[in-house]
Structure formats: structure tokens, C-alpha cells
Amino acid sequence: MISIHIEETPEIIRVGYLSDTKHVGNLSETKQCKKVQKIGFAKLHKCASTSIHNILVRYALINDLNVVLPNQTDSKGYFDQDYKEPFSRKWLANAPWEEAGLEYHIFCLHARWNQAEISATLGEGAKYFTMLRHPVNLAVSLWDYGIITNTWQGLRALEEVIQAIKKGDENSLDVKLFKEWIGNRMLYDLGLNYEDMKNESAIETMTKQVDQNFNIILIVERFEESLILLKELLCWDYRDIENLLLNGTGENTRAKLTEDSIKWLGK
């Protein structure tokens, strides 16, 4: 049995999984608070991030808030910068709102997370959150999305690529893409460099930083419950978290993996 376990302090709410427990946190439905308008969202790849992005941008439009935006961005919600670098406020240079000194309220574009730069950009009083996903589900979603959208040319099915890697293939283009994109993508988006992915000390340090930086960490596999927790953290209304599934893949297009490959991906 899987249940939701909530730990609440004045500043931090965590949601996670506990097996064989009946403990469920009790959140007040009549809590007196003021809606949070300064929000930093770490938008991780294929972690329901476009749906959350849509919620935040809509909230900004309705409430006349300013979103952190560069002078130009692409249609997929990225800063027009090399994604290998973590966010820097200098990316906003030449944007008219930056030159005008406008106050920023919401950060929600794809960017490798940089807590110091983002918190300095938003200023005091911001709440920070991100959403994580089971690594196997994330790997399948990333690969399927790459095939469906033709983001990468000539990809084999994920099962074929996994078997090729097991046989020692290091040179095929899709194997190289797999290692770059499927490796620990969430940690990379959160700021850990590729060369540190097998460094236990660096991973432990990054994990502690994530725990310290975010007021709430949501889970894709518990999306509805996560939105309720987000609503409580931000003192929002139910209408504020209304959403539609965006950039999702259907059962007919989802990769079919053997049990051995699923276990291999989960290592």
C-alpha cells in the first residue's frame, strides 16, 4: 500500500512515499493566509513541467505579475542560451523590462537551476518548488517525446538502445544521446554537472542543496495530491490550480520495455 506522508513546518512541506503506513498529514482547509506571488519553479524535463508552467503563467497573467523572461525565447520555453550553463541574470540583458528595473514575481522557464542567481532575481519572500518523477518513467517519457516530436533524427526504440548498450555499443548516435539525456536528468537540470554524476560526494551535496532550496518537492506520480499541497503552500484557490495535460504521450506511443530493461534503467 502506498500512502502520502506529509511533514509540515512553518516553512517547509514535503511529500513522499511511505509503505504500509496509515499516517496522513492533516492540512487545514480554513488557514488564514495571503496568496504568494513570488514563486520560483525549477522546470525539469518531462516532469509534468509544461502543465505547471501553464498554471504559473496563467496566474501571472490574471494577477498582473511579471515573469522572468529574456528578450527572446524559443517556443518551447527555454532561455535563448546554451543549456549547459546554469541560469544567470545577465541572460536578461537588453530586455526592456530588465532595463526598466521592473520587479519579477515568477521564474518558470527551462533553465539549469542556480539558486543564488534566481533568488537574487526574485528577491525576498519567494517560495520555491520543483516536481520529480520516477527515473524509469522519466527515461521512457524523454525517449518517446524525442521520437514523437522528431527532436532527434533516426532514433531506435528505447528497448533496442538498451540492448545495444548492454552489448558494449558506445559509438551509435542514439546511444550517445541516451547517455546524455537519460543519465540522471533531474540532477542535471537541478545543477549537477555530467562529470559529477558518479561522484557520491557531489551527489550527496546536491541532494542536500535541493532539500534546503525548495519549500516543497512534488511528485509526478502523485500529481493531483501534489497540486493540493502546492495550493496550500501558496495559499491559492482551487481555480488557480486548474490544468490540462500538456505534452503528454499516450499508451499507443509509449515504449514497450522488458522487465529486465526496466530493472536495468532503475539501477
C-alpha distance (Angstrom), angle and dihedral (degrees) to the residues before:
residue distance angle dihedral
M1 . . .
I2 3.80 . .
S3 3.77 120.2 .
I4 3.77 136.8 172.0
H5 3.78 117.3 -103.1
I6 3.77 117.4 -164.9
E7 3.77 127.2 -167.5
E8 3.78 114.0 -170.2
T9 3.80 130.4 -168.7
P10 3.81 126.4 162.1
E11 3.81 90.5 -87.9
I12 3.80 109.3 20.8
I13 3.79 135.2 56.8
R14 3.79 120.0 -179.8
V15 3.77 128.9 -170.4
G16 3.78 121.6 -164.9
Y17 3.77 144.8 140.4
L18 3.77 126.5 -80.5
S19 3.78 123.1 177.4
D20 3.82 124.4 -139.6
T21 3.78 96.5 4.4
K22 3.78 133.4 124.8
H23 3.78 94.7 -162.2
V24 3.80 112.0 120.4
G25 3.79 122.5 170.0
N26 3.78 118.5 -118.6
L27 3.80 115.7 -132.3
S28 3.80 117.8 -167.8
E29 3.79 115.2 -116.7
T30 3.81 91.8 -161.0
K31 3.81 98.9 50.3
Q32 3.79 112.0 151.0
C33 3.79 109.2 -133.2
K34 3.77 145.3 128.2
K35 3.80 121.9 -106.4
V36 3.80 112.3 -98.2
Q37 3.80 111.7 -123.3
K38 3.81 101.3 174.2
I39 3.78 107.9 76.4
G40 3.81 135.0 165.6
F41 3.81 116.1 -164.6
A42 3.81 121.2 -173.2
K43 3.81 100.4 -144.7
L44 3.81 106.2 -151.5
H45 3.80 122.3 -169.1
K46 3.83 115.7 -91.2
C47 3.80 94.6 -7.6
A48 3.82 96.1 120.8
S49 3.79 83.3 -84.4
T50 3.82 97.2 142.4
S51 3.80 90.8 55.0
I52 3.81 90.5 51.3
H53 3.80 90.6 43.7
N54 3.80 89.2 54.5
I55 3.83 91.3 51.3
L56 3.80 91.8 50.9
V57 3.80 96.7 45.7
R58 3.80 91.1 47.9
Y59 3.81 89.7 50.3
A60 3.80 89.6 50.8
L61 3.82 92.4 50.2
I62 3.81 93.9 48.1
N63 3.80 93.7 46.6
D64 3.82 98.0 39.5
L65 3.81 93.7 -116.4
N66 3.80 128.4 154.9
V67 3.81 121.1 -115.4
V68 3.81 120.4 -153.0
L69 3.81 102.3 -106.6
P70 3.79 135.1 160.3
N71 3.78 121.9 -131.3
Q72 3.80 88.1 -95.7
T73 3.79 133.9 13.5
D74 3.77 135.3 173.9
S75 3.79 124.9 -106.3
K76 3.81 93.0 -99.9
G77 3.79 96.0 64.5
Y78 3.79 101.5 -101.6
F79 3.76 129.4 135.5
D80 3.80 109.6 -111.3
Q81 3.79 90.8 -108.3
D82 3.79 139.9 99.6
Y83 3.82 104.5 -77.3
K84 3.80 89.4 -143.8
E85 3.80 89.5 78.1
P86 3.82 124.4 71.9
F87 3.78 118.0 -118.1
S88 3.79 117.6 -71.2
R89 3.79 126.3 -175.7
K90 3.79 89.1 -133.2
W91 3.82 85.3 76.0
L92 3.81 86.3 75.0
A93 3.80 92.7 59.6
N94 3.81 114.7 129.8
A95 3.80 92.4 18.1
P96 3.83 106.9 131.4
W97 3.83 92.3 -133.0
E98 3.79 90.3 53.1
E99 3.79 92.3 48.6
A100 3.82 89.4 48.1
G101 3.81 90.3 54.0
L102 3.81 94.6 -124.5
E103 3.79 118.2 175.8
Y104 3.81 116.1 -108.2
H105 3.79 122.2 -137.6
I106 3.81 109.3 171.4
F107 3.81 133.5 37.5
C108 3.82 112.2 -170.1
L109 3.83 112.0 134.9
H110 3.80 123.8 114.0
A111 3.80 107.8 -86.6
R112 3.76 134.9 136.0
W113 3.78 103.3 -96.5
N114 3.79 119.8 -101.0
Q115 3.79 108.5 174.1
A116 3.81 96.5 -169.7
E117 3.81 94.7 51.5
I118 3.80 95.2 41.0
S119 3.81 95.2 47.2
A120 3.83 89.7 48.1
T121 3.81 89.2 50.8
L122 3.82 95.1 49.3
G123 3.78 96.7 38.3
E124 3.78 129.0 -152.0
G125 3.78 125.7 -18.0
A126 3.82 98.7 34.0
K127 3.80 124.1 143.6
Y128 3.79 118.2 -144.2
F129 3.78 130.9 -153.7
T130 3.77 143.8 156.7
M131 3.80 137.2 -174.0
L132 3.82 124.3 -125.7
R133 3.80 131.1 -163.8
H134 3.79 137.0 -155.8
P135 3.84 104.0 -86.7
V136 3.82 94.6 -127.0
N137 3.81 92.9 50.3
L138 3.79 88.9 46.5
A139 3.81 93.0 51.4
V140 3.81 92.3 50.7
S141 3.81 92.8 46.1
L142 3.80 93.5 48.8
W143 3.80 93.3 49.5
D144 3.80 94.7 44.2
Y145 3.80 91.3 48.9
G146 3.80 90.6 50.9
I147 3.81 90.7 53.5
I148 3.81 97.4 42.1
T149 3.80 95.1 47.8
N150 3.82 92.8 39.3
T151 3.80 87.8 -126.8
W152 3.79 88.5 148.4
Q153 3.80 122.8 33.5
G154 3.79 124.3 -125.8
L155 3.81 100.5 6.3
R156 3.77 119.0 171.9
A157 3.78 120.1 -140.9
L158 3.80 112.8 -77.1
E159 3.81 92.7 -113.5
E160 3.83 90.3 55.8
V161 3.79 92.0 49.8
I162 3.81 92.1 50.1
Q163 3.82 90.7 51.2
A164 3.82 90.5 48.4
I165 3.82 90.9 52.6
K166 3.80 90.7 49.2
K167 3.81 88.3 54.3
G168 3.81 91.4 53.9
D169 3.81 101.2 -98.0
E170 3.82 106.5 159.9
N171 3.79 102.0 156.3
S172 3.80 109.2 53.9
L173 3.79 113.1 109.8
D174 3.79 94.4 -125.7
V175 3.82 90.5 49.4
K176 3.80 89.7 54.2
L177 3.81 90.2 47.6
F178 3.78 89.9 48.9
K179 3.80 91.9 53.9
E180 3.80 92.2 46.6
W181 3.78 98.1 44.9
I182 3.78 106.0 26.2
G183 3.80 98.8 42.3
N184 3.88 107.2 96.8
R185 3.77 93.9 -40.0
M186 3.77 95.0 171.0
L187 3.79 93.4 55.9
Y188 3.80 90.1 47.1
D189 3.80 91.7 52.3
L190 3.80 88.5 48.4
G191 3.80 90.7 55.9
L192 3.83 109.4 -87.8
N193 3.82 113.2 133.6
Y194 3.81 122.3 -127.0
E195 3.79 92.9 -115.7
D196 3.81 90.0 59.9
M197 3.80 96.9 51.5
K198 3.81 92.4 103.0
N199 3.80 94.9 37.3
E200 3.80 104.7 105.1
S201 3.79 93.0 -164.6
A202 3.82 92.6 52.1
I203 3.81 91.1 46.8
E204 3.81 91.5 50.0
T205 3.82 90.7 49.2
M206 3.80 91.7 49.5
T207 3.81 91.5 47.8
K208 3.81 90.6 53.6
Q209 3.79 90.9 47.9
V210 3.80 91.2 51.8
D211 3.80 90.1 50.4
Q212 3.80 90.7 50.5
N213 3.81 98.2 42.0
F214 3.80 101.2 50.9
N215 3.78 127.7 65.5
I216 3.78 90.7 -158.7
I217 3.80 135.7 14.6
L218 3.79 114.0 -157.6
I219 3.82 129.4 -158.8
V220 3.82 124.1 -135.3
E221 3.81 92.5 -149.0
R222 3.82 87.5 58.4
F223 3.78 95.5 40.7
E224 3.81 99.5 147.8
E225 3.80 93.6 46.2
S226 3.79 89.6 46.0
L227 3.80 91.6 55.0
I228 3.80 90.2 53.3
L229 3.80 89.8 53.0
L230 3.79 90.2 47.7
K231 3.80 90.0 50.5
E232 3.82 89.5 53.1
L233 3.81 93.6 47.7
L234 3.81 93.0 50.0
C235 3.82 95.1 37.6
W236 3.79 89.0 -125.6
D237 3.80 131.6 154.9
Y238 3.80 124.7 -111.4
R239 3.80 89.0 -107.3
D240 3.81 89.0 61.0
I241 3.82 91.9 62.7
E242 3.80 98.8 45.4
N243 3.81 108.3 129.0
L244 3.78 148.7 161.8
L245 3.80 128.4 -135.3
L246 3.81 107.7 -96.5
N247 3.83 129.9 -171.3
G248 3.80 91.2 -0.9
T249 3.81 125.6 147.8
G250 3.79 125.6 -130.7
E251 3.79 130.4 -129.5
N252 3.81 91.5 -102.2
T253 3.80 92.9 59.9
R254 3.80 99.1 37.8
A255 3.81 117.2 114.6
K256 3.80 116.4 -103.1
L257 3.80 111.4 -136.0
T258 3.78 132.6 -177.2
E259 3.79 119.2 -120.7
D260 3.81 89.5 -109.0
S261 3.81 91.5 54.8
I262 3.79 91.6 48.2
K263 3.80 89.8 53.0
W264 3.81 90.7 45.8
L265 3.80 91.8 52.2
G266 3.79 90.5 49.2
K267 3.80 94.7 56.5
